[in-house]
């Protein structure tokens, strides 16, 4: 019996050692590079769909040598936490509009009524100005690969809004961005900054009366269940920044860097087109669910936001604003 027990123990030891050896050998031979991307939107949102497109492009072009995992709906944290994780090189990538804590220059693209069309915004973002602004983030280990779409922002509310006077005293949720707060202060509302993950509950419980977001974010997060009106103010254009840890990026071969960079820009263009094609459909479905759409005259709103430009120019100078306006119009 002792003899048999000894044999069993010996076999278990050999088997265990073999499994450990195989495990570490496989780990050592595994050349696959893992890229994890976090964002805060649900899987039905066009942002997630565009990131899935990015995943497919990268994995195909690298012959599976790069593997991409996407973590939606704040599974790895809110936008600020995700961006911080990339800055610390604890996470490879993030798709976010929350970067102001690393420098407010990039919020120049969010000045109210800066762009008259999507095409103006894209030309500016994809050009020299967009790249120079993006490069200011490298000091914080944040490399902006491409500008994904967030689109023009609209207001949803439980009361109708036709003019800036109707915003007076309105408790409206904004992102925790100084630019957004400045815009709604200038328009006479009562901006209430909070994280996106808290927003639906805040609307449901009446903590805030309104919010502002692109149509896609309102639609995919079912704000029509807790809001009565969609007011088409187009008050800000806002991109989403597709960011990679620069330390991680620099550790890759030139071939892999080119694959990631090219796939990022193509996915940004895919995202933009996807949203353009689907936005009217989303509005129609919001209406079918009982939401009322109000098309406002934007001129009175534009007249109110001059102080926002003055505030930004005091911090960053007038030149960057003038350059963007010139580039957009050309």
C-alpha positions as CSV (number, residue, x, y, z in Angstrom):
1,X,0.0,0.0,0.0
2,X,2.8,2.4,0.9
3,X,4.6,1.4,-2.3
4,X,1.4,2.2,-4.4
5,X,0.9,5.5,-2.5
6,X,4.5,6.4,-3.3
7,X,4.0,5.7,-7.0
8,X,0.8,7.8,-7.0
9,X,2.6,10.7,-5.3
10,X,5.5,10.5,-7.7
11,X,3.2,10.5,-10.7
12,X,1.2,13.5,-9.4
13,X,4.5,15.3,-8.8
14,X,5.7,14.6,-12.3
15,X,2.3,15.5,-13.8
16,X,2.2,18.8,-11.8
17,X,5.7,19.6,-12.9
18,X,4.8,18.9,-16.5
19,X,1.8,21.1,-16.4
20,X,3.8,24.0,-14.9
21,X,6.5,23.4,-17.5
22,X,3.9,23.4,-20.3
23,X,2.2,26.5,-19.0
24,X,5.3,28.6,-18.7
25,X,6.6,27.3,-22.0
26,X,3.4,28.3,-23.7
27,X,3.5,31.7,-22.1
28,X,7.1,32.2,-23.2
29,X,6.3,31.2,-26.8
30,X,3.1,33.2,-27.0
31,X,4.0,36.3,-29.1
32,X,0.4,37.7,-29.1
33,X,0.2,41.3,-28.1
34,X,-2.9,42.2,-26.1
35,X,-4.6,45.6,-26.5
36,X,-7.4,46.4,-24.0
37,X,-9.7,49.3,-24.8
38,X,-12.2,50.8,-22.3
39,X,-15.1,53.1,-23.0
40,X,-18.4,54.1,-21.2
41,X,-21.1,53.5,-23.8
42,X,-23.3,50.4,-24.3
43,X,-22.5,47.8,-26.9
44,X,-25.4,49.1,-29.2
45,X,-23.8,52.5,-29.3
46,X,-21.9,53.4,-32.6
47,X,-18.8,54.0,-30.6
48,X,-18.6,50.4,-29.6
49,X,-19.4,49.3,-33.1
50,X,-16.6,51.5,-34.5
51,X,-14.2,50.1,-31.9
52,X,-15.2,46.6,-33.0
53,X,-14.3,47.6,-36.5
54,X,-10.9,48.8,-35.2
55,X,-10.4,45.4,-33.5
56,X,-11.2,43.5,-36.8
57,X,-8.8,45.7,-38.8
58,X,-5.9,45.3,-36.4
59,X,-6.3,41.6,-35.8
60,X,-6.6,40.9,-39.6
61,X,-3.7,43.1,-40.6
62,X,-1.5,41.7,-37.9
63,X,-2.4,38.1,-38.8
64,X,-3.7,37.7,-35.3
65,X,-0.4,38.7,-33.7
66,X,-2.2,41.6,-32.0
67,X,-5.4,40.8,-30.1
68,X,-7.9,43.5,-29.1
69,X,-10.3,43.3,-26.2
70,X,-13.0,45.9,-25.8
71,X,-14.6,46.7,-22.4
72,X,-17.8,48.8,-22.8
73,X,-20.2,50.6,-20.5
74,X,-17.6,51.6,-17.9
75,X,-16.6,48.0,-17.0
76,X,-13.1,49.2,-16.2
77,X,-14.2,52.6,-14.7
78,X,-15.6,55.9,-15.8
79,X,-13.9,58.0,-18.5
80,X,-11.6,59.9,-16.2
81,X,-10.4,56.7,-14.5
82,X,-9.9,55.0,-17.9
83,X,-7.8,57.9,-19.2
84,X,-5.8,58.0,-16.0
85,X,-5.1,54.2,-16.4
86,X,-3.8,54.8,-19.9
87,X,-1.7,57.7,-18.7
88,X,-0.2,55.4,-16.1
89,X,0.3,52.6,-18.7
90,X,-2.0,50.3,-16.7
91,X,-4.4,50.1,-19.7
92,X,-3.5,50.2,-23.4
93,X,-6.3,52.3,-24.9
94,X,-9.4,54.3,-24.2
95,X,-12.1,56.0,-26.3
96,X,-13.1,59.1,-24.4
97,X,-13.9,62.8,-24.5
98,X,-12.6,63.2,-20.9
99,X,-9.1,64.5,-21.3
100,X,-9.3,68.0,-19.8
101,X,-7.4,67.0,-16.7
102,X,-4.3,66.7,-18.9
103,X,-4.6,70.0,-20.6
104,X,-7.5,72.2,-21.6
105,X,-6.2,73.3,-25.0
106,X,-8.0,70.4,-26.7
107,X,-11.3,71.8,-25.6
108,X,-10.8,74.5,-28.3
109,X,-12.7,72.1,-30.6
110,X,-15.7,72.3,-28.2
111,X,-16.2,76.0,-28.4
112,X,-19.9,76.7,-29.0
113,X,-20.9,77.1,-32.6
114,X,-17.3,76.8,-33.7
115,X,-18.2,74.6,-36.7
116,X,-21.1,74.9,-39.0
117,X,-20.9,71.4,-40.4
118,X,-19.4,68.0,-39.7
119,X,-17.1,68.4,-42.7
120,X,-15.6,71.6,-41.2
121,X,-14.9,69.8,-37.9
122,X,-13.3,66.7,-39.6
123,X,-11.1,68.7,-41.8
124,X,-9.8,70.7,-38.8
125,X,-9.3,67.6,-36.6
126,X,-7.6,65.5,-39.3
127,X,-5.3,68.4,-40.3
128,X,-2.3,70.1,-38.9
129,X,-4.1,71.8,-36.0
130,X,-5.7,68.6,-34.8
131,X,-2.3,66.9,-34.8
132,X,-0.5,69.7,-33.0
133,X,-3.2,69.9,-30.3
134,X,-3.1,66.1,-29.9
135,X,0.7,66.2,-29.5
136,X,0.4,68.3,-26.3
137,X,-0.9,65.1,-24.6
138,X,2.3,63.1,-25.2
139,X,3.8,64.6,-22.0
140,X,1.2,62.7,-20.1
141,X,1.8,59.4,-22.0
142,X,-1.4,59.9,-24.0
143,X,-1.1,59.5,-27.8
144,X,-4.2,60.5,-29.6
145,X,-4.4,58.1,-32.6
146,X,-7.5,59.5,-34.2
147,X,-10.6,61.6,-33.5
148,X,-13.7,59.5,-33.3
149,X,-17.1,61.0,-33.6
150,X,-19.3,62.3,-30.7
151,X,-21.1,64.8,-32.9
152,X,-23.1,67.9,-32.4
153,X,-24.7,68.1,-28.9
154,X,-28.4,68.6,-28.4
155,X,-30.5,69.2,-25.3
156,X,-33.1,66.8,-23.9
157,X,-35.5,68.2,-21.3
158,X,-38.8,67.7,-19.5
159,X,-40.0,71.2,-20.6
160,X,-39.9,72.8,-24.1
161,X,-37.1,75.1,-25.0
162,X,-37.3,77.5,-27.9
163,X,-34.9,80.2,-26.9
164,X,-32.1,80.9,-24.4
165,X,-34.7,82.6,-22.1
166,X,-36.3,79.1,-21.7
167,X,-33.0,77.8,-20.3
168,X,-33.0,80.3,-17.4
169,X,-32.5,78.4,-14.1
170,X,-32.8,75.0,-15.8
171,X,-30.9,72.4,-13.9
172,X,-29.1,70.7,-16.7
173,X,-26.5,67.9,-16.4
174,X,-23.2,68.6,-18.2
175,X,-20.0,66.6,-18.4
176,X,-17.4,67.5,-15.8
177,X,-15.7,69.8,-18.3
178,X,-15.0,73.5,-17.7
179,X,-16.0,74.3,-21.3
180,X,-19.4,72.7,-20.9
181,X,-20.0,74.5,-17.7
182,X,-19.0,77.8,-19.2
183,X,-21.4,77.3,-22.2
184,X,-24.4,76.7,-20.1
185,X,-23.6,79.5,-17.6
186,X,-23.4,81.8,-20.7
187,X,-26.8,80.5,-21.8
188,X,-28.4,81.2,-18.4
189,X,-28.9,77.7,-17.3
190,X,-27.9,76.0,-14.0
191,X,-25.2,73.5,-15.2
192,X,-24.8,70.5,-12.9
193,X,-21.7,68.5,-13.7
194,X,-21.8,64.7,-13.1
195,X,-20.5,61.5,-14.5
196,X,-22.3,59.9,-17.4
197,X,-22.9,56.7,-15.5
198,X,-25.0,58.6,-12.9
199,X,-27.1,60.5,-15.5
200,X,-30.1,58.2,-16.3
201,X,-30.8,57.8,-12.5
202,X,-30.5,61.5,-12.0
203,X,-33.0,62.2,-14.8
204,X,-35.3,59.5,-13.5
205,X,-35.3,60.9,-9.9
206,X,-35.5,64.5,-10.9
207,X,-32.1,65.4,-9.6
208,X,-31.6,67.3,-12.9
209,X,-34.3,68.4,-15.3
210,X,-32.3,68.2,-18.5
211,X,-29.1,67.0,-20.1
212,X,-27.1,67.6,-23.3
213,X,-25.5,65.0,-25.5
214,X,-25.3,63.9,-29.1
215,X,-28.4,62.1,-30.4
216,X,-26.7,58.7,-30.4
217,X,-25.9,58.9,-26.7
218,X,-29.5,59.9,-25.8
219,X,-30.9,57.2,-28.0
220,X,-28.7,54.2,-27.0
221,X,-29.0,55.1,-23.3
222,X,-32.9,55.3,-23.6
223,X,-33.2,58.9,-22.3
224,X,-36.6,59.0,-24.0
225,X,-37.9,57.0,-21.1
226,X,-37.1,59.9,-18.7
227,X,-37.2,63.0,-21.0
228,X,-40.0,64.5,-23.0
229,X,-38.3,66.9,-25.5
230,X,-35.3,66.7,-27.8
231,X,-34.1,70.3,-28.6
232,X,-31.9,70.6,-31.7
233,X,-29.5,73.3,-30.5
234,X,-26.3,72.0,-32.1
235,X,-24.6,74.1,-29.5
236,X,-21.2,72.2,-29.5
237,X,-19.3,69.8,-31.6
238,X,-17.3,67.3,-29.6
239,X,-15.0,64.6,-30.8
240,X,-14.1,61.4,-29.0
241,X,-10.3,60.8,-28.6
242,X,-9.0,57.4,-29.4
243,X,-6.0,57.3,-27.1
244,X,-3.2,54.8,-26.7
245,X,-0.5,54.7,-24.0
246,X,2.5,56.2,-25.7
247,X,4.9,54.0,-23.7
248,X,3.1,50.9,-24.9
249,X,2.9,52.3,-28.5
250,X,6.7,53.0,-28.5
251,X,7.4,49.4,-27.4
252,X,5.8,48.1,-30.6
253,X,7.6,47.5,-33.9
254,X,7.1,50.1,-36.7
255,X,5.0,47.6,-38.6
256,X,2.6,47.2,-35.6
257,X,2.5,51.0,-35.0
258,X,1.5,51.6,-38.6
259,X,-1.2,48.9,-38.4
260,X,-2.7,50.5,-35.3
261,X,-2.4,54.1,-36.6
262,X,-3.9,53.3,-40.0
263,X,-6.7,51.2,-38.5
264,X,-7.5,54.0,-36.0
265,X,-8.0,56.6,-38.7
266,X,-10.0,54.3,-40.9
267,X,-12.2,53.4,-37.9
268,X,-12.7,57.1,-37.1
269,X,-14.0,57.7,-40.6
270,X,-16.2,54.6,-40.3
271,X,-17.6,55.9,-37.1
272,X,-18.3,59.3,-38.6
273,X,-20.1,57.9,-41.6
274,X,-22.1,55.4,-39.4
275,X,-23.4,58.2,-37.2
276,X,-24.3,60.4,-40.1
277,X,-26.3,57.6,-41.7
278,X,-28.1,56.6,-38.5
279,X,-28.8,59.9,-36.8
280,X,-32.1,60.6,-38.5
281,X,-33.2,57.1,-38.0
282,X,-32.5,57.4,-34.2
283,X,-34.4,60.7,-34.1
284,X,-37.4,59.1,-35.8
285,X,-37.3,56.2,-33.3
286,X,-37.2,58.7,-30.4
287,X,-40.3,60.4,-31.8
288,X,-42.0,57.0,-32.2
289,X,-41.3,56.4,-28.5
290,X,-43.1,59.7,-27.6
291,X,-40.3,62.3,-27.6
292,X,-41.1,65.7,-29.2
293,X,-38.4,67.3,-31.4
294,X,-38.0,71.1,-31.3
295,X,-35.9,72.7,-34.1
296,X,-34.7,76.1,-32.7
297,X,-33.4,79.2,-34.4
298,X,-29.7,78.9,-33.2
299,X,-28.9,82.6,-33.8
300,X,-30.1,83.8,-30.4
301,X,-28.1,81.0,-28.8
302,X,-24.9,82.1,-30.7
303,X,-25.3,85.6,-29.5
304,X,-25.1,84.5,-25.9
305,X,-21.9,82.5,-26.0
306,X,-19.4,85.3,-26.7
307,X,-18.1,85.2,-23.1
308,X,-17.1,81.6,-23.6
309,X,-14.7,82.6,-26.3
310,X,-13.3,85.5,-24.2
311,X,-12.8,83.0,-21.3
312,X,-10.9,80.6,-23.5
313,X,-8.8,83.3,-25.2
314,X,-7.7,84.6,-21.8
315,X,-6.2,81.1,-21.0
316,X,-4.9,80.0,-24.4
317,X,-4.8,83.2,-26.6
318,X,-6.9,84.2,-29.5
319,X,-4.5,82.9,-32.2
320,X,-5.6,79.2,-31.9
321,X,-9.3,80.2,-32.2
322,X,-8.6,82.3,-35.3
323,X,-6.5,79.6,-36.9
324,X,-9.3,77.0,-36.5
325,X,-11.9,79.4,-37.8
326,X,-9.8,80.1,-40.8
327,X,-9.0,76.4,-41.4
328,X,-12.7,75.4,-41.0
329,X,-13.9,78.0,-43.5
330,X,-11.3,77.2,-46.1
